[in-house]
Structure formats: C-alpha cells, structure tokens
C-alpha cells in the first residue's frame, strides 16, 4: 500500500507540541557530551564515525586524535574498524543514522563483531523517521528487528535525554555488544532505566489489561489510555526483554491482554510477549510502524505518526478496540 501525506496547520501545531516533549536537551547532544567525557576518562574508548556528527566531535578529536576516527561515508568500514579496535582491547563506539549503522553495515556487524564475539557500542540517531525531509534513505523502522536476528545484543531505546545518559554511561564501561537507539523526540520526564519493565500507571484489580510503551512512546500511550482501566508499563531496554517482569505485571491485572506500543516496526516484540506469557492464555496486539504502508510523501514526523496510527488518536482508537471498550 502506498500512502501519501497531506500537510495541515493542525498537524504543524501538533508537531510543535510534540517537539516540546524532547526534554531540555536532544539525545544526540547528550551522546556527544557523554562520549567526549568517556574519551577523557577512559583510554579504552574510541569513537568511530562515518561523517555524521563529526563536527560535533571536533573538540574531542583535537584532544584525542588517535581515538576519534572518521572513516568518511564508509559505514561498512566503520564497523570493520570497530571490530579491529575491539580485538585490541579497546571499547569502540560507532555512530551514525540508524539505516547506515544497522542496515547498510549489517554484514560487518554479523561477522566483525558477532562472529568474532567482540564487544562494541553502536549508537544511532534518527529513530524510525525523525527526519522525514531527508527521505526514505534516513529511515530505519526495521533496525531493531534486523539486529535482534543476531545473538548477544543488548538494545536500549531511551525515551528521554537523561535516560540516554544513564544507559550510555554503563555501556561505555561494558565489554559486550550494545545498541543504543536515539530519537529526536521523547517524553516530558525521564523514567527509571536498567531495571526492566516499570509500572507507570497501575490499573485496578479488574483492569482490562496491560499497555507496554517503549521509549519515546510513553507519553502518547499515557494520553491515549487516559480514563481506561489498564496498567501502563514502560521500558527503555527491549533486549533482553523483561519477560519475568511482564508476567508479574499481567498477573496483577484483571485480564492477560497486552497492547505493545513500540516506535519501530510493528510486531517486533510479539515473540517476546508470547514467551513471557507462555504459562497463561492471553491476547496481544502490537502497534508500531506499519509493515504494509510504504510512505512515499515524507511530510513531517507527526504526519508519519498519524499514518502509522502512532499519534495519540491512533493509539487511543486501537486501545479501545483491543480492550473492547
């Protein structure tokens, strides 16, 4: 299905409102600050770039010219260099837009990191469609689904710059394979991270079910389900998925029905929900970027939210239909 987008003043106003939800600092700025500090503090850390954000690391590169490496527009080489650095005991951090980092360089991720069992930190920018004006080349709603086809990856999807800072701080010090998916948009307030699923709004003992919101989707999910007797849970870490936590939260609700709201390809976590609730009969519905709508007129991010049913109205309609309200 091909979907076109019509711009409107109402959409523009809504986008302005959503842009205010980012927080006090964009996530990419938080990453640059955290990575620059990590370079100063830890001689193992090396930043590998493919032109994107290179200007933001100019000061850090002046201080550490041997550990800020810009390979140019060669994303496969960027991952190859990261793998080589890891083999020497360094902690490589590779960064660019999600489609270039995960999709374009996937074979190198599979072989140079995964098959060699080397650790690295991959940090993307742009979310699924945060910069629609750049076109389809800069969109990657399938990145998490693609990456999770490989074993041994931790995947973080922060919903606020403060969450991103906390997750990055731990990831710089680690030795394993970590992907941090940054977005231009987010929630108004930071939530606890690193502890699995967190209940943000509890339903009654006879609640209709559970809504799980990932990263930047939380505020929209809360607004969309206002007035519904559902429990809303949040996570900024989607792999490994907190299966035990979801089982406990569902057990406390009146119905074992789960609505998953993710900012990337719909159904990406369906198998995780099924595994988490394999001990009980349950229903599930997944919201995310549509698998059937190929958007060819780019508009802005709010337009894409509307097309994919990921704006407040779309989530509300899906939630009411799913929970039979």
BAGU-318238 format. One record per residue: residue in three letters; x, y, z of N, C-alpha, C, O in turn. Coordinates in pm, whole numbers, plus 50000, padded with zeros to 5 digits. Layout:
N
ALAXYZXYZXYZXYZ/...
// end
This chain:
325
UNK500844988050000500005000050000500875012450000501805013450080/UNK500585021749913501305034449908500485044949979499285046449953/UNK501115052250069500415062350147500985075950117502205077850117/UNK500115085650092500535099350074500165107350198499295103550275/UNK500855118550214500675126750334500245140650294500875147150210/UNK499175145250354498705158950333499095167250454498805163550567/UNK499765178550430500175187450538498995196150578498165199650495/UNK498925199750705497865208650752498385217050866499385213650929/UNK497705228150893498125236651003497925229551136498685231751230/UNK496895221051144496665213451268497805203951294498245202351407/UNK498295197351187499425188251202500665195851247501395191351335/UNK500895207351186502055215351223501995219451369503015219151440/UNK500815223351415500665227151556500915215251647501535216651753/UNK500425203651604500645191751686502115188151694502605184251799/UNK502835189551581504255186651582504975195851678505875191551750/UNK504605208551678505245217951770505065213451914505975214551995/UNK503865208351945503625203352081504505191352110505085190452218/UNK504615182152015505415170152038506895173352048507625166952123/UNK507335183351973508745187051980509125191852119510285190752160/UNK508145197252192508425201952327508645190452424509115192552536/UNK508315178252382508445166852470509845161052473510125151752548/UNK510745166552391512085160952384512785161752519513535152652554/UNK512555172152594513275174252719514185186352704514085193652606/UNK515045188452799515885200352798517015199352696517565209552656/UNK517385187352654518495185752562518235174052468517815163352513/UNK518475175952338518295164752245519215153152279520315155052332/UNK518755141152250519525129252286520885128752217521865124252277/UNK520975133452091522265132852023523275141952092524455138452101/UNK522845153652139523755162352213524225155652341525385156852380/UNK523305148552406523675141152527524725130652496525695129052571/UNK524545123552384525525113452344526905119652320527905114352367/UNK526945130652248528235137052218528945141152346530145139052360/UNK528195147052440528785151052567529285139052646530385139252700/UNK528445128352652528835116452728530025109352665530925104852735/UNK530025108552533531135101852465532425109852478533495104052496/UNK532325123052471533515131352488534085129852629535305129152646/UNK533215129252728533675127252865534295113352882535295111852953/UNK533715103352816534255089852825535645089052761536515081952811/UNK535845096352651537165096852589538205102552685539335097752692/UNK537815112852759538735119152854539045109952972540155109953025/UNK538055102053012538205094253135538755080253114539375074653204/UNK538535074452997538865060252976539675058552848539155060852739/UNK540935054752859541785053252740541365041752649541875040552538/UNK540435033352695539945022552609538945027552506538805021352400/UNK538245038452534537145042952449537685049452322538585057752326/UNK537095045352209537415051452079536115053952005535235045252005/UNK535975065351942534785068951867535075067151718536055072551667/UNK534235059451651534395057151507533185063051436532045059251464/UNK533425072351344532365079651277532415077351127533445073551071/UNK531275079751062531195079350916530645092850869529605093450804/UNK531335103350902531005117350872529895123150960530015134351008/UNK528805115550981527695120751062528195124151202528855115951267/UNK527895136151248528255141351381529755144051397530215147051507/UNK530525143051290531965145451301532265159551352533195161551430/UNK531465169351306531685183051350531455184551500532075192951565/UNK530565176451553530265177351696531395171751782531485174751901/UNK532255163651722533375157851796534705164751767535765159251797/UNK534665176651708535915183351671536785186351793538005184451787/UNK536195190851902536985193752022537575181052080538745180752119/UNK536765170352087537265157652140538365152152050539325146252099/UNK538225153851918539235148951825540545156451842541615150651826/UNK540465169451875541685177051899542435172052022543665172152025/UNK541675167752123542295162552245542775148152227543785144152285/UNK542035140252146542355126052131542345122251983541475114851938/UNK543295127351908543285124951763543425110251724543025106351615/UNK543985102251814544165087951784542945079751822542895067751792/UNK541955085951889540785078151934539455084051887538395079451931/UNK539495093851800538305098551730538595096851581539355104551522/UNK537985086651522538345082351387537145084251295536095078351317/UNK537305092651194536255094851096536675088050965537625092350900/UNK535965077550928536335069850809535665075150683535855069650574/UNK534875085950696534135091050581532855083050560532445075350647/UNK532245084750444530955078150420531215063650380530975059650267/UNK531695056050477532035041950457531575034250580532395030350664/UNK530285032050590529725026250713530205011950738530425008050852/UNK530375004050630530884990450649532294990850708532644983050797/UNK533105000150657534455001750711534405006250856535225001850937/UNK533465014850889533325019451028533175007651122533815007351227/UNK532334997951086532154986251172533384977251170533744971451272/UNK534024976151054535254968351047536334974151137537024966651207/UNK536474987351136537444993851224537064991551370537934989051454/UNK535774992451400535324989951538535684975751581536144973651693/UNK535484966051492535834952251525537324950651549537724943651641/UNK538144957251467539584956551487540014962851618540854957351689/UNK539434974351650539744980651778539364971651895540104970751993/UNK538214965151885537764956151992538744944652011539004940352123/UNK539284939651901540254928651910541514932751986542204924252041/UNK541814945651989543004950352061542704953952206543594958152279/UNK541434952152249541064955352386540424968852405540144972852518/UNK540194976152294539554989252304538044987552317537504976852292/UNK537374998452357535904998952361535455008152249535335020152270/UNK535185002652129534795011152017533335015452026532475007852070/UNK533085027851984531735033451980531495038251837532125047951793/UNK530595031751766530305035351628528975042851623528005038951689/UNK528945053751546527755062351548527435067851410528325072751341/UNK526185066951370525635073951255524125071951257523575066851354/UNK523445075951149522005073651141521705058651137522505050751086/UNK520555054951192520215040851208520275032751079520825021751082/UNK519755037450965519815029050844521225026450796521505015750740/UNK522135035950817523525034050776524265025050875525115017050836/UNK523935026551002524625019151107524215004551111525064995751123/UNK522915001751103522414988151121522134981150988522574969850967/UNK521424987650898521024980950774522174980150674522464969450621/UNK522824991450647523884991550546525084983250591525724976750508/UNK525404983350718526604976550767526284963250836527074958250916/UNK525114957550805524684945650881525654934050866525934927150965/UNK526174931550747527084920150730528324921550816528814911750873/UNK528844933850826530014935950910529674934451058530484929351135/UNK528484938851097528054936751236527994921751266528444917251372/UNK527444914351172527304899851189528664892851200528854884251285/UNK529604896751115530874889651108531964895851196532604888751273/UNK532174908951183533304915251251533074917051400534034918251477/UNK531814917351442531514918351584530934905251638531514898951726/UNK529794901051583529124889351637529914876451622530144869451721/UNK530334873251500531024860551477532374860151547532834849551589/UNK533024871751559534304872551631534094873551782535054873551859/UNK532824874551825532484875951967533174888052030533714887252140/UNK533144899151956533744911452004532664921152051531574921751994/UNK532974928652155532034938452206532214951952140533314955552098/UNK531124959352130531154972952077529874979852117528884973352152/UNK529904993052113528715001052139528325007952010529095015851955/UNK527125005051961526585011651843525535021751889524635018351966/UNK525645034051843524715044651883524155050951756524895056851677/UNK522855049751738522225055451618521485068251652521235071451768/UNK521145075451547520345087351560519245086851454519405080251352/UNK518135093751479517105094951378515885086451398514895088251328/UNK515915077051493514745068751518514235062151391515025058851303/UNK512945060251382512345054051264512175063951149512415060651033/UNK511755076251184511505086351080511545100351140510695108751110/UNK512515102851225512595115851292512935127251197512605138751224/UNK513575124151085513975134550990513405130950853514165127450762/UNK512095131550836511465127350711511915135350590511905130250478/UNK512315147850611512735156350499513955150550428514215153850312/UNK514705141950497515875135550436515485123650349516325118250276/UNK514225119450355513755108750268513915094950329514375093350442/UNK513495085150250513495071150297514885066150332515025057050413/UNK515905071950271517275067550299517645069250446518515062150496/UNK517005078550514517335081450654516325075450752516305079350869/UNK515505066150706514505059750791514855045050813515265038150719/UNK514705040250936515045026350965514105020451070514555016951179/UNK512825019051038511915012951136512204998251163511724992751262/UNK512994991851076513274977551094514574974651163514994963051168/UNK515254984851219516604982551272516654972851389517544964351395/UNK515704974051482515724965051599515414950751556516044941351604/UNK514454949151465514124935851416515304929451343515554917551357/UNK516024937451267517204932251196518284928251295518844917251284/UNK518594936951389519694934351481519414922551573520324915051608/UNK518154920851612517864910051705517914896251639517744886151706/UNK518144895951509518374883051444519744877451479520044865851451/UNK520584885751541521914881551586521894879851738521274887851808/UNK522564869651790522564867451935523514877052008524464882351950/UNK523214879052135524154885752223524104900852226525024907152277/UNK523034906952172522944921452170521984926552278520894921152296/UNK522414936952347521534944752434521064956752354521854963552289/UNK519754959452359519184970552281518444980052374517494976152442/UNK518884992552376518255002952457517545012952365518075016952261/UNK516335016952406515565026852331515105037552430513945037352472/UNK515975046752469515605056652571514515065952522514385068852403/UNK513715070752619512635079952588512905094052634512035102652624/UNK514115096552684514455109852736515975110952737516675100852751/UNK516495123152723517935125052719518615120252848519725115052843/UNK517965122052962518545117553088518665102353092519645097053143/UNK517675095453039517745080953030518905076752939519645067452970/UNK519045083852826520125080752734521475082252803522355073752785/UNK521645092752882522915094952951523225083553047524365078953055/UNK522215078953120522435068153216522805055153146523715048053188/UNK522095052053038522355039652965523715040152895524425030152891/UNK524065051652841525365052952775526505051752874527525045652844/UNK526355057552991527415056853092527775042353123528945038753131/UNK526765034053140527015019853167527605012953044528485004453057/UNK527125016652927527575009952805529035013052772529735004552719/UNK529495025152803530905028552778531825019552860532915015952814/UNK531395015952979532245008153069532164993153043532994985453094/UNK531184988852965530944974552946531884968852840532684976052780/UNK531774955752819532584949052717531714941652615532244935652522/UNK530404942052632529534934052547529034942252428529474953552407/UNK528114936452350527564943052232526274950252269525314943952314/UNK526254963352251525134971752293524744980952179525594986952114/UNK523444982052157522894991652061522015001452136521074997452204/UNK522315014352123521505024952183520855032652070521535038751987/UNK519525032252066518745038351957518205051952003517255052552080/UNK518825062651957518445075951998517395081751903517355078451785/UNK516545090351959515475096751882515555111751897516075116851997/UNK515035118851798514925133351808513785137451901513735148951945/UNK512885128151929511715131252011511695122252134512415112152139/UNK510885125852232510855117852353509745122052447508805128852406/UNK509865118152571508855120752673509225132952756510375137452754/UNK508265138152828508475150452906509365148053027510045157353072/UNK509375135853080510155133053200510885119753185510425110753116/UNK512025118853249512805106553248512185096353343511565099953444/UNK512355083753311511865072653394513045063953435514115064853375/UNK512865055453537513955046353576514345037253460513485032553386/UNK515635034953445516135026053341517075015853404517605017853513/UNK517265005053333518164994653381517534985053478518224976553535/UNK516224986253499515554977553596514424969553532513594963853603/UNK514394968853401513324961553333512064969853324512104982153330/UNK510924963053310509654969853299509294977153429509444971653538/UNK508814989353415508424997553529506955001253513506545006053407/UNK506164999153618504755003153614504655018253633505095023453736/UNK504095025153536503955039753542502575043453592502425052853671/UNK501555036253548500195038653596499515025153615499335017753519/UNK499135022053739498555009053770497045009253752496375018753794/UNK496524998953691495084997253683494564990653809495324987553900/UNK493264988553814492654982153930492884967053924493494961953830/UNK492384960154026492494945554028491684939153917491874927353885/UNK490764946853858489954941853747490294949253617489434951253532/UNK491534953153604491964960753487491744952753359491744940453359/UNK491544960053251491274953853122492514947253062492404938852973/UNK493674951053110494904945353059496074954553082496034963353168/UNK497134952553003498394959653022498834966052891498774959752785/UNK499274978552899499884985452786501374986652815501754991852919/UNK502204981952724503654983252738504134993552636503994991652515/UNK504695004452686505195015152600506725014952601507345013752707/UNK507305016152483508755015952469509285029952440508805036652349/UNK510265034252517510985046552490510085058452462509255061952545/UNK510245064952346509535077452316508025076152308507335086252295/UNK507475063952316506025062152303505275063952433504035063952432/UNK505955065552546505265065352675504235076452691503075073652723/UNK504615088852669503675099852691502445098452604501325101152648/UNK502645094252480501495092352391500605080852439499385081852433/UNK501215070152486500435058852536499645062752660498495058652676/UNK500245070552749499545075152868498365084052831497265082552886/UNK498575093352739497495102252698496385094552628495205097452647/UNK496755084652548495775077152470494915068152557493775065152522/UNK495435063752669494695054452755494165061052881493705054252973/UNK494205074352886493635081553000492155078053011491405079052914/UNK491745073953130490365070153152490075055453132488995050753167/UNK491015047953075490845033453061491435026453183492485030453233/UNK490765016253229491275008553343492304998453292492014986653278/UNK493505003453265494604994953220495854998753298495985010053347/UNK496764989353309498074992253366499004996253252499054989453149/UNK499745007153270500715011553170502115009453225502475014953329/UNK502885001353155504264998453195505225004253091504855006552976/UNK506445006553134507425013153048508755005853051509145000153153/UNK509445005952938510815001052936511625008752833511105012652728/UNK512885010952863513835016752769514835006252722515735009352645/UNK514674993952769515544982852727514654971852671513874965652744/UNK514784969452542513904959652479514564946152455513874936152435/UNK515904945652458516614932952450517784933452546518614942552535/UNK517904924152640516904913552661515594919252715515584928752792/UNK514504913252672513184917752715512904912452854513264901152887/UNK512254920652936511944916753075510714907753077509614912153110/UNK510904895153041509784885753035509174883353173507954883053187/UNK510034881553274509524879053409508734891053460507704889453525/UNK509214903053431508504914953475507144916153410506184919753477/UNK507054913353281505754913953214504804903553271503614906253289/UNK505314891753300504454881353357503874885753491502704883453518/UNK504704892053574504234896753704503194907753689502174907753759/UNK503434917153598502514928353579501174923353526500124927753572/UNK501224914253430499984908653374499224900753480497994901353484/UNK499924893453565499274885553669498484894353765497484889953821/UNK498934906753784498244915853876497064922853811496244928853880/UNK496974921953679495864928353608494674918953600494804906953624/UNK493554924253566492354915953559492334906753439491744895953444/UNK492964911053330492974903153207494404901853157495214911053170/UNK494704890253099496044887953044496084892552898496404884752809/UNK495764905352876495764911252743496824922252739496874930652828/UNK497664922152637498804931352630498774939052499498714933152391/UNK498824952252510498964961052395500384966452397500764973652489/UNK501164962952296502564967252287502674979152195502224978552080/UNK503284990052243503425002252163504915005152147505575009452242/UNK505435002652027506855004152001507085014551890506235016051802/UNK508215021851893508455032351794509125027451666509625035451588/UNK509125014351646509745008751525508784998451467507594999151495/UNK509244989051389508394980151312507394972551400507774966351500/UNK506124973251362505084966851442505334951751451505754945451354/UNK505074946251568505244931951588506654927651624506914915751641/UNK507594937151636508984933551665509104925551794509934916451802/UNK508294928751894508404921752023507284911652047507114906952159/UNK506524908151943505414898651962505894885352018505244879552105/UNK507024880451967507514867552015507974868352160507904858452233/UNK508434880052203508844881652343507634881152435507684875052542/UNK506554887552394505324887152474504794872952483504384868452590/UNK504814865952371504344852152370505174843452465504624835152537/UNK506484845452463507354837652551507124841352698507134832652785/UNK506934854352724506734858852862505454853352921505374850853042/UNK504434851552838503114847352887502764833252841501584829952823/UNK503784824952821503534811352773502824802652877502334791852845/UNK502774807453002502134799553108500654803053123500004797653212/UNK500114811753039498714815853054498124819552918498844823752827/UNK496814817852908496134822452787496144837652786495914844052889/UNK496394843252671496464857752663496164862352521496214854552426/UNK495874875152510495724881752381496794892652373497194898352474/UNK497234895552251498184906552235497914913852106497424908252008/UNK498264926652108498184935051989499444943551985499884948752087/UNK500014945051866501244952651851501014965051767500464964351658/UNK501434976451820501414988951744502864993051716503744991551800/UNK503084998051597504405002451556504325007651415503235010051363/UNK505465009351353505495013951214504925002751126505364991251134/UNK503975006251044503244996450964504154988150875505124993150818/UNK503804975350863504524966350772503984967350630504594961850538/UNK502864974050610502234974350478502174988150414501994989250293/UNK502324998750494502215012350440503595017350399504415020550485/UNK503855018150270505095024150219504835038950194504155042550098/UNK505355047350280505085061650273506045068150172507255067550188/UNK505485074150068506305079749961506275095049957507005101149879/UNK505445101150039505435115750054505805118650198505085114550290/UNK506915125550220507555124750352506925133350460506885129050576/UNK506445145350428505815153450531506735155650649507935157950631/UNK506175155050770506985156250891506715144350981505885135750949/UNK507395143751095507305132051182505895129951234505455118551248/UNK505185140751264503815139451313502905133451207501995125851239/UNK503155136651080502385130650972502585115550968501635107950949/UNK503815111250986504115096950985503475090051105502975078851094/UNK503495096651219502795091051336501335088351302500785077751334/UNK500715098051236499305096551203499075085051105498155077051124/UNK499905084151002499765073550902499885059750967499145050550931/UNK500795058351061501035045351123500195043051248500345032751314/UNK499305052351281498475050751399499235051951529498855045951630/UNK500325059651526501165061051645501035074951709501815078351798/UNK500075082851664499755095151736498785091751849498325080351858/UNK498465101351932497595098652047496245093252001495725083752059/UNK495685099251898494375094851849494425080551796493525072551823/UNK495455077451721495575064051666495745053451773495125042851767/UNK496595056251871496805046751981495515045152062495165034052101/UNK494815056252085493555055652161492535046952089491865038752152/UNK492405048751958491445040751883491805025851888490925017351904/UNK493065022751874493495008751879493285002952018492844991552033/UNK493595010852120493445005952257491985002952290491684992552350/UNK491095011752251489675009652281489124997652204488324990052258/UNK489564995952080489114984352003489654971452063488934961552073/UNK490934971552102491564959552155490984955452290490694943652314/UNK490824965252378490314962352512488774961952516488174960552622/UNK488154963252398486704961652385485934971752471484954968252536/UNK486394984052471485734994452549484635000752465483945009852511/
// end
